[in-house]
């Protein structure tokens, strides 16, 4: 085979693999600020070029060993820039390596085909523009496909079988794509120049497709597990609400009976001390009757339970809520939002060593056609937020954050958004949900 067809210039091999790595790094959560990420990426590119120039002239097995070393180098952007475990790095590195191999092979094959027919493409500037344009188109399509599963990519914890499976597929794809460029004769090799190039590009294309299908299956499996987990959270919160409502109904009946008993006692006794005692009891009953009357029975039931817990555990709880603003939401949705939000707030403040810092604030209000919900609680000063979740301190991170995920899913069901913030020793959960026109009132 001609030297021109057999070898892709090292600069393009390096550039396109570097580009593929950055595509996936850009879709994953990073551990550094943008300026640092850009600086690290720009340092890696020229660092890879000398290595590729050294191994490019090698033939057969030596070149393939050199490419194994280059594959290890492509792991560096993930190790240096991304959050997550080593299994995640290897998984996405394997996908980036095959994508880079396919893109550079396809672009160079098209370039050779057209440069033999268009003389002006022989200039390096024209070659660079052609390669970058075609490669950029491939990466744009792949970025759009991958971005549609961006949330799963950011949240998934790749397990060992998945990681090893992706690495094995990438290795097999590379071996099959390189057979025609070695001295080994197999049913899958050829000595015809054009066929060898076609085989390499098509095998790489198959590898990209297989790994993407593998990834889709992984995302669907993750999404199904998450839906089941969120449904369990919803069911649990709804069951808690039902239990709270039953308890409140029973207490209300007892208080109602007690009010009548006090009235009878007042008519039968005259001692001033006993009257004072009865006055105190009556004030407490009235206080109970007036508390948590927000205008929404579901919210009232949840607040009564949570307030009682806070009183028993020394947690200061303040609430300003217009429960009627929740009328467009179902019972399950209201119980999911407030049950999970208040459970998380109570759990957060319970960890604080200083009892005076155990504070929770809740507000529910209409605001320019939107329902605005804000839950604030004191937290440790160095609490970090990753995406929409506070960084977990639990050993089993796979079960972390389903309460907030349930809240987000409920808000999105009604076209709303969720924000979280940890600043100044306060953790703030905010929801902004558009109120349907039929439920809007004059503010």
C-alpha positions as CSV (number, residue, x, y, z in Angstrom):
1,X,0.0,0.0,0.0
2,X,1.2,3.6,-0.6
3,X,2.7,5.4,2.3
4,X,0.1,8.2,1.9
5,X,-2.9,5.9,2.3
6,X,-1.4,3.7,5.0
7,X,-0.5,6.4,7.4
8,X,-2.6,9.3,8.7
9,X,-0.4,12.3,9.6
10,X,0.4,12.2,13.4
11,X,-0.9,15.7,13.9
12,X,-4.4,14.7,12.8
13,X,-4.4,11.5,14.9
14,X,-3.4,13.5,18.0
15,X,-5.8,16.4,17.3
16,X,-8.9,14.3,16.7
17,X,-8.3,12.0,19.7
18,X,-7.7,15.1,21.8
19,X,-10.9,16.6,20.5
20,X,-12.9,13.4,21.2
21,X,-11.6,13.4,24.8
22,X,-12.7,17.0,25.3
23,X,-16.1,16.2,24.0
24,X,-16.8,13.7,26.8
25,X,-15.0,15.8,29.4
26,X,-17.3,18.7,28.5
27,X,-20.3,16.5,29.2
28,X,-19.1,15.1,32.5
29,X,-18.9,17.0,35.9
30,X,-15.4,18.6,36.2
31,X,-13.4,19.2,39.4
32,X,-11.8,22.4,38.3
33,X,-12.9,25.9,37.0
34,X,-13.2,26.6,33.3
35,X,-9.9,28.5,33.0
36,X,-7.9,25.6,34.6
37,X,-9.7,23.0,32.4
38,X,-8.8,25.0,29.2
39,X,-5.2,25.4,30.4
40,X,-4.8,21.7,31.1
41,X,-6.4,20.8,27.8
42,X,-4.0,23.1,25.9
43,X,-1.0,21.7,27.6
44,X,-1.9,18.1,26.8
45,X,-2.3,18.6,23.1
46,X,1.3,19.6,22.3
47,X,2.5,17.0,24.9
48,X,0.9,14.2,22.9
49,X,2.4,15.3,19.5
50,X,6.0,14.2,20.1
51,X,4.9,10.8,21.3
52,X,2.8,10.2,18.1
53,X,5.7,11.4,15.9
54,X,7.9,8.8,17.5
55,X,5.6,5.8,17.1
56,X,4.2,6.8,13.6
57,X,7.1,5.4,11.6
58,X,6.9,2.0,13.4
59,X,5.4,-1.0,11.7
60,X,3.1,-3.7,12.7
61,X,3.1,-4.9,16.3
62,X,5.4,-2.1,17.5
63,X,3.1,0.6,16.2
64,X,0.1,-1.1,17.9
65,X,2.0,-1.3,21.2
66,X,2.7,2.4,20.8
67,X,-1.0,3.1,20.2
68,X,-1.7,1.2,23.4
69,X,0.5,3.7,25.2
70,X,-1.3,6.5,23.4
71,X,-4.6,5.2,24.6
72,X,-3.3,5.4,28.1
73,X,-2.3,9.0,27.5
74,X,-5.9,9.8,26.4
75,X,-7.0,8.8,29.9
76,X,-5.1,11.9,31.3
77,X,-7.8,14.5,30.6
78,X,-10.4,12.4,32.5
79,X,-8.0,11.8,35.4
80,X,-7.0,15.5,35.7
81,X,-10.3,17.2,35.0
82,X,-13.3,15.0,35.7
83,X,-15.1,14.0,38.9
84,X,-15.9,10.4,39.6
85,X,-14.2,7.1,39.9
86,X,-11.5,5.4,37.8
87,X,-14.2,3.1,36.2
88,X,-16.0,6.2,34.9
89,X,-12.7,7.5,33.4
90,X,-11.9,4.2,31.7
91,X,-15.4,3.8,30.3
92,X,-15.5,7.3,28.7
93,X,-11.9,7.1,27.6
94,X,-12.6,3.9,25.7
95,X,-15.5,5.6,23.9
96,X,-13.5,8.7,23.2
97,X,-10.6,6.6,21.7
98,X,-12.9,4.8,19.3
99,X,-14.7,7.9,18.3
100,X,-11.4,9.7,17.7
101,X,-10.1,6.8,15.6
102,X,-13.3,6.7,13.5
103,X,-13.4,10.5,12.9
104,X,-9.8,10.9,11.9
105,X,-10.0,7.8,9.6
106,X,-13.2,9.0,8.0
107,X,-11.9,12.6,7.5
108,X,-8.5,11.4,6.1
109,X,-10.2,9.0,3.7
110,X,-12.5,11.7,2.4
111,X,-9.5,14.1,2.1
112,X,-7.5,11.6,0.1
113,X,-10.4,10.9,-2.3
114,X,-11.0,14.6,-3.0
115,X,-7.4,15.7,-3.0
116,X,-6.7,13.4,-5.9
117,X,-9.4,15.3,-7.9
118,X,-9.0,18.8,-6.5
119,X,-5.4,20.0,-6.7
120,X,-5.9,23.0,-4.5
121,X,-6.6,20.7,-1.5
122,X,-3.0,19.6,-1.5
123,X,-2.0,22.8,0.3
124,X,-1.7,22.3,4.1
125,X,-4.1,25.1,4.8
126,X,-6.8,23.6,2.6
127,X,-6.1,20.2,4.1
128,X,-6.5,21.6,7.6
129,X,-9.7,23.4,6.8
130,X,-11.1,20.2,5.2
131,X,-10.2,18.0,8.1
132,X,-11.4,20.4,10.7
133,X,-14.7,21.0,8.9
134,X,-15.5,17.3,8.4
135,X,-14.3,16.3,11.9
136,X,-16.2,19.1,13.5
137,X,-19.4,18.0,11.8
138,X,-18.9,14.4,13.1
139,X,-18.2,15.7,16.6
140,X,-21.2,18.1,16.5
141,X,-23.6,15.2,15.7
142,X,-22.0,13.0,18.4
143,X,-22.2,15.8,21.0
144,X,-25.9,16.4,20.2
145,X,-26.6,12.6,20.6
146,X,-24.6,12.4,23.9
147,X,-26.1,15.6,25.3
148,X,-29.6,14.1,25.2
149,X,-28.4,11.8,28.0
150,X,-26.3,14.4,29.7
151,X,-28.0,14.0,33.1
152,X,-27.5,10.3,33.2
153,X,-23.8,10.8,32.2
154,X,-23.3,13.2,35.1
155,X,-25.0,11.1,37.7
156,X,-24.2,7.5,36.7
157,X,-21.6,5.5,38.6
158,X,-20.1,3.1,36.1
159,X,-19.7,-0.3,37.6
160,X,-16.8,-2.7,37.0
161,X,-18.5,-5.0,34.4
162,X,-19.7,-2.0,32.4
163,X,-16.2,-0.5,32.5
164,X,-14.5,-3.7,31.5
165,X,-17.1,-4.4,28.8
166,X,-16.5,-1.0,27.1
167,X,-12.7,-1.4,27.3
168,X,-13.0,-4.9,25.8
169,X,-15.2,-3.7,22.9
170,X,-12.7,-0.8,22.2
171,X,-9.8,-3.2,22.2
172,X,-11.5,-5.6,19.8
173,X,-12.6,-2.8,17.5
174,X,-9.0,-1.4,17.4
175,X,-7.5,-4.9,16.6
176,X,-10.0,-5.5,13.8
177,X,-9.4,-2.1,12.3
178,X,-5.7,-2.6,12.3
179,X,-5.4,-6.1,10.9
180,X,-5.0,-5.0,7.3
181,X,-2.0,-2.9,8.3
182,X,0.0,-5.8,9.8
183,X,1.7,-8.8,8.3
184,X,-0.9,-11.1,9.7
185,X,-3.2,-12.7,7.1
186,X,-6.8,-13.4,8.2
187,X,-10.2,-13.6,6.5
188,X,-10.8,-10.0,7.7
189,X,-7.7,-8.5,6.0
190,X,-6.9,-7.3,2.6
191,X,-3.9,-6.1,0.6
192,X,-5.9,-3.7,-1.6
193,X,-5.3,-0.1,-0.6
194,X,-8.9,1.2,-0.9
195,X,-10.4,-1.9,0.8
196,X,-8.0,-1.6,3.7
197,X,-9.0,2.0,4.3
198,X,-12.7,1.1,3.9
199,X,-12.4,-1.7,6.4
200,X,-10.7,0.5,9.0
201,X,-13.3,3.2,8.7
202,X,-16.3,0.9,8.7
203,X,-15.0,-1.2,11.6
204,X,-14.5,2.1,13.6
205,X,-18.0,3.2,12.6
206,X,-19.3,-0.1,13.9
207,X,-17.4,0.4,17.1
208,X,-18.9,3.9,17.6
209,X,-22.4,2.5,17.0
210,X,-21.9,-0.5,19.3
211,X,-20.5,1.6,22.2
212,X,-23.3,4.2,21.7
213,X,-26.0,1.4,21.8
214,X,-24.3,0.0,24.9
215,X,-24.4,3.4,26.4
216,X,-28.1,3.9,25.5
217,X,-28.9,0.6,27.2
218,X,-27.0,1.7,30.3
219,X,-28.8,5.0,30.4
220,X,-32.2,3.4,30.1
221,X,-31.4,0.9,32.8
222,X,-30.2,3.8,35.1
223,X,-33.4,5.8,34.3
224,X,-35.6,2.8,35.1
225,X,-33.9,2.3,38.4
226,X,-34.2,5.9,39.2
227,X,-37.9,6.0,38.3
228,X,-38.6,3.0,40.6
229,X,-36.6,4.7,43.4
230,X,-38.5,8.0,43.0
231,X,-41.8,6.1,42.9
232,X,-40.8,4.5,46.2
233,X,-40.1,7.9,47.6
234,X,-43.4,9.2,46.5
235,X,-45.3,6.2,47.9
236,X,-43.5,6.6,51.2
237,X,-44.2,10.3,51.5
238,X,-47.9,9.7,50.6
239,X,-48.1,7.0,53.2
240,X,-46.6,9.3,55.8
241,X,-49.1,12.0,54.8
242,X,-52.0,9.5,55.3
243,X,-50.7,8.4,58.6
244,X,-50.3,12.1,59.7
245,X,-53.8,12.9,58.6
246,X,-55.3,10.0,60.5
247,X,-53.3,11.1,63.6
248,X,-54.4,14.7,63.3
249,X,-58.1,13.7,62.8
250,X,-57.9,11.6,66.0
251,X,-56.2,14.5,67.9
252,X,-58.8,16.9,66.6
253,X,-61.6,14.8,67.9
254,X,-59.9,14.6,71.3
255,X,-59.4,18.3,71.4
256,X,-63.0,18.9,70.4
257,X,-64.2,16.7,73.3
258,X,-61.8,18.4,75.7
259,X,-63.2,21.8,74.9
260,X,-66.7,20.7,75.9
261,X,-65.3,19.1,79.1
262,X,-63.6,22.4,80.0
263,X,-66.8,24.3,79.5
264,X,-68.6,21.9,81.9
265,X,-65.8,22.2,84.5
266,X,-66.0,26.0,84.3
267,X,-69.6,25.9,85.3
268,X,-68.9,23.6,88.3
269,X,-65.8,25.0,89.9
270,X,-64.9,28.4,91.1
271,X,-61.5,28.2,92.6
272,X,-59.3,30.9,90.9
273,X,-56.3,28.5,90.6
274,X,-58.4,26.0,88.8
275,X,-59.8,28.6,86.5
276,X,-56.2,29.8,85.6
277,X,-55.3,26.2,84.8
278,X,-58.3,25.8,82.6
279,X,-57.5,29.1,80.9
280,X,-54.0,27.8,80.2
281,X,-55.4,24.6,78.7
282,X,-57.8,26.6,76.6
283,X,-55.1,28.8,75.2
284,X,-53.0,25.8,74.2
285,X,-56.0,24.4,72.4
286,X,-56.6,27.6,70.6
287,X,-52.9,27.8,69.7
288,X,-53.2,24.3,68.3
289,X,-56.3,25.2,66.3
290,X,-54.7,28.2,64.8
291,X,-51.3,26.7,63.9
292,X,-50.6,25.3,60.4
293,X,-53.9,26.6,59.0
294,X,-52.4,27.4,55.6
295,X,-55.4,26.8,53.4
296,X,-54.2,23.4,52.1
297,X,-55.2,20.3,54.1
298,X,-52.3,18.2,52.8
299,X,-49.7,20.9,53.7
300,X,-51.4,21.4,57.1
301,X,-51.1,17.7,57.9
302,X,-47.4,17.5,56.9
303,X,-46.6,20.7,58.8
304,X,-48.3,19.5,61.9
305,X,-46.2,16.3,62.0
306,X,-42.9,18.1,61.2
307,X,-43.5,20.9,63.6
308,X,-44.3,18.5,66.4
309,X,-41.0,16.6,65.6
310,X,-39.1,19.9,65.6
311,X,-40.5,20.9,69.0
312,X,-39.6,17.6,70.5
313,X,-36.0,17.8,69.1
314,X,-35.2,21.4,69.8
315,X,-35.4,22.6,66.2
316,X,-36.7,26.1,65.6
317,X,-39.2,26.1,62.7
318,X,-40.9,29.1,61.2
319,X,-43.4,29.0,58.4
320,X,-45.2,31.6,56.3
321,X,-47.4,29.7,53.8
322,X,-50.2,30.5,51.5
323,X,-51.5,26.9,51.0
324,X,-54.2,27.9,48.6
325,X,-51.4,28.5,46.0
326,X,-51.0,24.7,45.9
327,X,-54.6,24.0,44.9
328,X,-53.5,23.0,41.3
329,X,-51.2,20.2,42.7
330,X,-52.3,16.7,43.6
331,X,-52.1,15.2,47.0
332,X,-49.1,13.0,46.1
333,X,-47.2,15.9,44.6
334,X,-47.7,18.2,47.6
335,X,-46.7,15.5,50.0
336,X,-43.6,14.6,47.9
337,X,-42.3,18.2,47.7
338,X,-42.9,19.2,51.4
339,X,-42.3,15.8,52.9
340,X,-38.9,15.4,51.2
341,X,-37.9,19.0,51.6
342,X,-38.6,19.2,55.3
343,X,-37.1,15.7,56.0
344,X,-33.9,16.9,54.3
345,X,-33.9,20.1,56.3
346,X,-34.5,18.3,59.6
347,X,-31.7,15.8,58.8
348,X,-29.4,18.7,57.9
349,X,-29.9,20.7,61.1
350,X,-29.9,17.6,63.3
351,X,-26.2,17.1,62.5
352,X,-25.2,20.6,63.8
353,X,-23.5,20.4,67.2
354,X,-24.8,23.8,68.3
355,X,-28.5,23.5,69.2
356,X,-29.0,27.3,68.7
357,X,-28.1,26.8,65.0
358,X,-30.9,24.3,64.3
359,X,-33.1,26.6,62.4
360,X,-35.6,25.9,59.5
361,X,-37.6,28.4,57.5
362,X,-40.4,27.7,55.1
363,X,-42.2,30.1,52.8
364,X,-44.9,29.4,50.2
365,X,-46.3,32.3,48.2
366,X,-47.7,33.4,44.8
367,X,-45.3,35.6,42.9
368,X,-46.3,37.1,39.5
369,X,-48.2,34.0,38.3
370,X,-45.8,31.6,39.8
371,X,-45.8,29.4,42.9
372,X,-42.6,30.2,44.9
373,X,-41.5,27.7,47.6
374,X,-38.4,28.3,49.6
375,X,-37.0,25.9,52.3
376,X,-34.0,27.2,54.2
377,X,-32.0,25.4,56.9
378,X,-28.7,26.1,58.7
379,X,-25.9,23.9,57.5
380,X,-22.1,23.4,58.0
381,X,-20.1,26.3,56.5
382,X,-18.2,24.1,54.1
383,X,-21.2,22.3,52.6
384,X,-20.5,21.7,48.9
385,X,-23.1,21.5,46.2
386,X,-22.5,19.2,43.2
387,X,-25.0,20.0,40.5
388,X,-28.3,20.1,42.4
389,X,-27.2,17.9,45.3
390,X,-25.2,18.6,48.4
391,X,-22.1,16.4,48.5
392,X,-22.9,13.3,50.4
393,X,-21.0,12.1,53.5
394,X,-22.7,8.7,53.4
395,X,-20.7,5.6,52.6
396,X,-23.4,4.4,50.1
397,X,-23.5,7.4,47.6
398,X,-25.8,5.4,45.2
399,X,-28.8,6.1,47.5
400,X,-27.9,9.8,47.9
401,X,-30.3,12.5,46.8
402,X,-33.5,10.7,45.9
403,X,-35.5,13.2,48.0
404,X,-34.3,16.1,46.0
405,X,-34.6,14.2,42.7
406,X,-38.2,13.5,43.6
407,X,-38.8,17.2,44.3
408,X,-37.2,18.0,40.9
409,X,-39.3,15.4,39.1
410,X,-42.5,16.8,40.7
411,X,-41.6,20.4,39.8
412,X,-40.7,19.5,36.2
413,X,-44.1,17.7,35.9
414,X,-45.7,21.1,36.3
415,X,-43.2,23.0,34.2
416,X,-41.2,24.3,37.1
417,X,-37.6,24.5,38.1
418,X,-35.6,23.7,41.3
419,X,-32.5,25.5,42.5
420,X,-30.2,24.7,45.5
421,X,-27.6,26.9,47.1
422,X,-25.3,26.6,50.1
423,X,-24.0,30.0,51.2
424,X,-23.3,31.8,54.4
425,X,-24.1,28.8,56.5
426,X,-27.5,28.3,55.0
427,X,-28.8,25.6,52.6
428,X,-31.6,26.9,50.4
429,X,-34.0,24.9,48.3
430,X,-36.1,26.9,45.9
431,X,-38.9,25.9,43.6
432,X,-40.5,28.2,41.0
433,X,-43.6,26.6,39.3
434,X,-46.0,28.4,36.9
435,X,-49.6,28.5,38.3
436,X,-52.2,27.4,35.7
437,X,-54.4,30.2,34.6
438,X,-57.5,28.7,36.2
439,X,-55.8,28.8,39.6
440,X,-54.4,32.3,39.5
441,X,-55.8,34.9,41.8
442,X,-55.1,38.6,42.2
443,X,-51.9,39.0,44.2
